[in-house]
Amino acid sequence: MTILVTGATGNVGSQVVAQLVKRGADVRALVRDPAKADFPAGVGVVQGDLLDVDALRSAFSGVSTLFLLNGVVSDEYTQALLALNLAREAGIERIVYLSVIHSDRYVNVPHFAGKYGVERMIDEMGLHATILRPAYFIDNDLTIKDVVTGHGVYPMPIGGKGLAMVDTRDLAEVAAIELLRRERSAAPLPSERINVVGPETLTGSAVAAIWSDVLGRQIIYPGDDPAAFEQSLRQFMPSWMAFDMRLMSERFLTEGMVPEAGDVERLATLLGRPLHTYREFAAGLVPSA
């Protein structure tokens, strides 16, 4: 039986593929550009995207389990619903869907609201799925490493409520475990939701303090300015996406991304090891640390 991974060349998707192959699964990857498909031997590749109905039908043929990951794009909701309907048409009864933590609370943030809509459609369609709800990716901060090291500032406006930042290695491994649990079950399993979080809930000041310790010099957290954040993002992404990110940041400031009781322990038990920390990430970017 075959597990299909969408978004397979991205940061999370590629790690999910690797984790599945490591565990002996039969894996197929849906990719837009096969030239970027640098997968382990034995991984099948189908060219297409989540708006290409014919490509999806081809990709879903013979598939038993689906990992549905679609990126933050303007038609994200349509992409996901097309995929779910075509998966049902193909008889796929085992799904892991990558949503986001607090999708049901950040209702004014477009890419959160879209994912929550997909979650509700999974329920309404009677599909059997694990819905993974990750918090802010630690790896997102790769984009601001040079600002931290070059200017002594941690610039992400994440506020003082705290974010339970998660390492994508942990997320990918949880996804693979859930995919194989569903794949290997004699019958489709009931749906469930899992918050995928990191071991610490970190504020902007706390992250700056970690960088200060790792670098051996003071890194400051300049405070919270979502409007300035939006303007900075507009330099390298569409205006609608930059505004979406601003709205998300504003919810960071008012609510944070705080895990529920037992989330960290549940994940550590599932993985059989401690979760990766932000300090590990920062130290890994500074070889002399």
C-alpha positions as CSV (number, residue, x, y, z in Angstrom):
1,M,0.0,0.0,0.0
2,T,1.2,3.5,-0.9
3,I,1.4,6.8,1.1
4,L,1.1,9.9,-0.9
5,V,2.9,13.1,0.3
6,T,1.8,16.5,-1.1
7,G,4.1,19.5,-0.7
8,A,6.9,16.9,-0.9
9,T,9.8,19.2,-1.9
10,G,9.2,21.7,0.8
11,N,10.9,21.8,4.2
12,V,8.3,19.8,6.1
13,G,7.2,17.5,3.2
14,S,10.7,16.5,2.3
15,Q,11.4,15.5,5.9
16,V,8.1,13.5,6.1
17,V,9.2,11.6,2.9
18,A,12.5,10.8,4.5
19,Q,11.0,9.7,7.8
20,L,8.5,7.4,5.9
21,V,11.3,5.9,3.8
22,K,13.4,5.3,6.9
23,R,10.5,3.3,8.3
24,G,10.1,1.2,5.3
25,A,7.0,2.7,3.8
26,D,6.0,2.7,0.1
27,V,6.0,6.5,-0.7
28,R,4.8,8.5,-3.6
29,A,5.4,12.3,-3.9
30,L,3.3,14.9,-5.7
31,V,5.6,17.6,-7.0
32,R,5.3,20.6,-9.3
33,D,8.9,20.3,-10.6
34,P,10.4,16.8,-10.8
35,A,13.8,18.5,-11.2
36,K,13.6,19.4,-7.6
37,A,12.6,15.9,-6.5
38,D,15.7,14.9,-4.7
39,F,14.2,11.9,-2.8
40,P,15.6,8.6,-1.5
41,A,15.7,5.7,-3.9
42,G,12.3,4.0,-4.3
43,V,10.1,7.1,-3.9
44,G,7.6,7.4,-6.7
45,V,7.2,10.9,-8.2
46,V,4.0,12.3,-9.9
47,Q,4.1,15.8,-11.5
48,G,1.2,18.1,-10.7
49,D,-0.3,20.4,-8.1
50,L,-3.4,20.6,-6.0
51,L,-5.3,22.5,-8.6
52,D,-4.6,20.0,-11.4
53,V,-7.5,17.5,-11.2
54,D,-6.2,15.1,-13.7
55,A,-2.8,15.0,-12.0
56,L,-4.4,14.4,-8.6
57,R,-6.5,11.6,-10.0
58,S,-3.3,10.0,-11.3
59,A,-1.4,10.6,-8.1
60,F,-4.2,9.2,-5.9
61,S,-4.6,6.0,-8.0
62,G,-3.5,3.0,-5.8
63,V,-2.9,5.2,-2.7
64,S,-4.1,4.1,0.7
65,T,-3.0,7.0,2.9
66,L,-2.6,10.7,2.2
67,F,-0.5,13.4,3.8
68,L,-2.2,16.6,2.8
69,L,0.1,19.7,3.1
70,N,-0.6,22.8,1.1
71,G,1.2,26.1,1.4
72,V,0.0,29.6,2.3
73,V,-1.3,30.7,-1.1
74,S,-4.4,32.7,-2.1
75,D,-6.3,29.6,-3.2
76,E,-5.2,27.4,-0.3
77,Y,-8.8,26.5,0.7
78,T,-9.8,25.5,-2.8
79,Q,-6.7,23.4,-3.2
80,A,-7.4,21.5,0.0
81,L,-11.1,20.9,-0.8
82,L,-10.3,19.6,-4.3
83,A,-7.8,17.2,-2.8
84,L,-10.2,15.9,-0.2
85,N,-13.0,15.4,-2.7
86,L,-10.7,13.6,-5.1
87,A,-9.2,11.5,-2.3
88,R,-12.7,10.4,-1.3
89,E,-13.5,9.6,-4.9
90,A,-10.3,7.5,-5.0
91,G,-11.4,5.6,-1.9
92,I,-8.7,6.9,0.3
93,E,-9.8,6.5,3.9
94,R,-6.7,7.4,5.8
95,I,-5.5,11.0,6.0
96,V,-3.1,13.2,7.9
97,Y,-3.8,16.9,7.4
98,L,-1.3,19.7,8.3
99,S,-3.3,22.5,9.9
100,V,-2.1,25.0,12.5
101,I,-2.6,25.5,16.2
102,H,-5.4,27.8,17.2
103,S,-7.0,27.6,13.8
104,D,-10.3,27.8,15.5
105,R,-9.3,31.0,17.4
106,Y,-7.3,33.1,15.0
107,V,-10.4,33.4,12.9
108,N,-9.5,36.7,11.3
109,V,-6.2,35.5,9.9
110,P,-6.8,34.1,6.4
111,H,-4.5,31.1,6.4
112,F,-5.6,30.1,9.8
113,A,-9.3,30.4,9.0
114,G,-8.8,28.5,5.7
115,K,-7.2,25.6,7.6
116,Y,-10.0,25.6,10.1
117,G,-12.5,25.4,7.2
118,V,-10.6,22.4,5.9
119,E,-10.7,20.8,9.3
120,R,-14.5,21.2,9.5
121,M,-14.9,19.8,6.0
122,I,-12.9,16.7,7.0
123,D,-15.4,16.3,9.8
124,E,-18.4,17.0,7.6
125,M,-17.3,14.6,4.9
126,G,-16.9,11.8,7.4
127,L,-13.2,11.3,6.5
128,H,-10.8,9.6,8.8
129,A,-7.9,11.9,9.6
130,T,-5.3,13.0,12.1
131,I,-5.3,16.7,12.1
132,L,-1.8,18.0,13.1
133,R,-1.9,21.5,14.5
134,P,1.7,22.8,14.7
135,A,2.7,26.0,16.4
136,Y,5.2,28.5,15.0
137,F,8.1,26.8,13.3
138,I,11.5,27.4,14.9
139,D,13.0,27.0,11.4
140,N,11.2,30.2,10.3
141,D,13.9,32.1,12.1
142,L,16.5,30.9,9.6
143,T,15.3,34.0,7.6
144,I,16.4,36.4,10.3
145,K,19.7,34.9,11.4
146,D,21.7,37.6,9.6
147,V,19.7,40.3,11.3
148,V,20.4,38.7,14.7
149,T,24.1,38.1,14.2
150,G,24.7,41.3,12.1
151,H,22.6,43.9,13.9
152,G,22.1,42.4,17.4
153,V,18.4,42.4,17.2
154,Y,15.7,39.7,17.3
155,P,13.2,41.3,14.9
156,M,10.2,38.9,14.9
157,P,7.2,40.6,16.6
158,I,6.1,37.5,18.7
159,G,5.1,39.4,21.8
160,G,5.1,38.6,25.5
161,K,2.4,35.9,25.7
162,G,4.7,33.2,24.3
163,L,4.8,30.8,21.4
164,A,5.4,27.1,21.8
165,M,7.8,27.0,18.9
166,V,8.2,23.6,17.2
167,D,11.2,22.2,15.3
168,T,10.1,20.8,11.9
169,R,12.1,17.7,12.5
170,D,9.7,16.9,15.4
171,L,6.7,17.7,13.3
172,A,7.8,15.6,10.4
173,E,8.5,12.6,12.6
174,V,5.1,12.9,14.3
175,A,3.5,13.1,10.8
176,A,5.3,9.9,9.7
177,I,4.3,8.1,12.9
178,E,0.6,9.0,12.4
179,L,0.6,8.2,8.7
180,L,2.0,4.7,9.4
181,R,-0.4,4.2,12.4
182,R,-3.3,4.8,10.1
183,E,-1.7,3.0,7.1
184,R,-1.1,-0.2,9.1
185,S,-4.5,-0.3,10.9
186,A,-6.8,-3.0,9.8
187,A,-9.7,-0.5,9.6
188,P,-9.8,3.3,9.3
189,L,-9.2,4.9,12.7
190,P,-11.3,7.6,14.3
191,S,-10.3,11.2,13.6
192,E,-8.3,13.1,16.1
193,R,-6.4,16.4,16.6
194,I,-2.8,16.7,17.8
195,N,-1.2,20.0,18.9
196,V,2.4,19.8,17.7
197,V,4.4,22.1,19.9
198,G,7.9,22.7,21.3
199,P,9.1,22.0,24.8
200,E,9.1,25.7,25.8
201,T,6.7,28.6,25.3
202,L,9.0,31.5,24.4
203,T,8.4,35.3,24.4
204,G,10.3,37.7,22.2
205,S,12.5,38.7,25.1
206,A,13.2,35.0,25.9
207,V,14.3,34.3,22.4
208,A,16.6,37.3,22.4
209,A,18.1,36.0,25.7
210,I,18.8,32.6,24.1
211,W,20.6,34.3,21.2
212,S,22.5,36.5,23.7
213,D,23.7,33.4,25.5
214,V,24.6,31.5,22.4
215,L,26.5,34.4,20.7
216,G,28.1,35.7,23.9
217,R,26.9,39.3,23.4
218,Q,23.7,41.1,23.9
219,I,20.8,40.6,21.5
220,I,17.9,42.9,22.1
221,Y,14.2,42.4,21.4
222,P,13.0,45.9,20.2
223,G,9.3,45.3,20.9
224,D,6.2,44.7,18.9
225,D,5.3,46.5,15.7
226,P,3.1,44.4,13.4
227,A,2.7,47.3,11.0
228,A,6.5,47.6,10.5
229,F,6.6,43.8,10.1
230,E,4.1,44.0,7.3
231,Q,6.1,46.6,5.5
232,S,9.3,44.6,5.8
233,L,7.6,41.5,4.4
234,R,6.2,43.4,1.4
235,Q,9.7,43.6,0.1
236,F,9.8,39.9,-0.8
237,M,6.2,38.6,-0.8
238,P,2.8,39.7,-2.2
239,S,0.9,42.4,-0.3
240,W,-2.0,40.1,0.6
241,M,0.5,37.6,2.2
242,A,2.3,40.3,4.1
243,F,-1.0,41.5,5.5
244,D,-1.9,37.9,6.4
245,M,1.4,37.7,8.4
246,R,0.7,41.0,10.1
247,L,-2.7,39.7,11.3
248,M,-1.1,36.6,12.6
249,S,1.5,38.7,14.5
250,E,-1.2,40.7,16.1
251,R,-2.8,37.5,17.4
252,F,0.6,36.5,18.7
253,L,0.6,39.7,20.8
254,T,-2.9,39.3,22.2
255,E,-3.1,35.5,22.6
256,G,0.2,33.8,21.9
257,M,0.5,30.2,20.9
258,V,0.2,28.4,24.2
259,P,-0.1,24.6,24.3
260,E,-2.8,22.8,26.2
261,A,-2.0,20.7,29.3
262,G,-0.3,17.5,28.4
263,D,0.7,18.5,24.8
264,V,4.4,18.4,25.4
265,E,4.3,15.1,27.3
266,R,2.1,13.5,24.7
267,L,4.6,14.3,21.9
268,A,7.6,13.2,23.9
269,T,5.9,9.9,24.6
270,L,5.0,9.5,20.9
271,L,8.5,10.2,19.7
272,G,10.2,8.4,22.6
273,R,12.6,11.3,23.2
274,P,12.7,14.9,24.3
275,L,11.5,17.6,21.8
276,H,14.1,19.7,20.1
277,T,14.7,23.2,21.6
278,Y,15.2,26.6,20.3
279,R,18.6,26.7,21.9
280,E,19.6,23.7,19.9
281,F,18.5,25.5,16.7
282,A,20.4,28.7,17.6
283,A,23.6,26.9,18.6
284,G,23.5,24.9,15.4
285,L,23.6,28.1,13.4
286,V,26.7,29.3,15.3
287,P,29.3,26.5,14.9
288,S,31.6,28.0,17.6
289,A,28.8,28.1,20.2
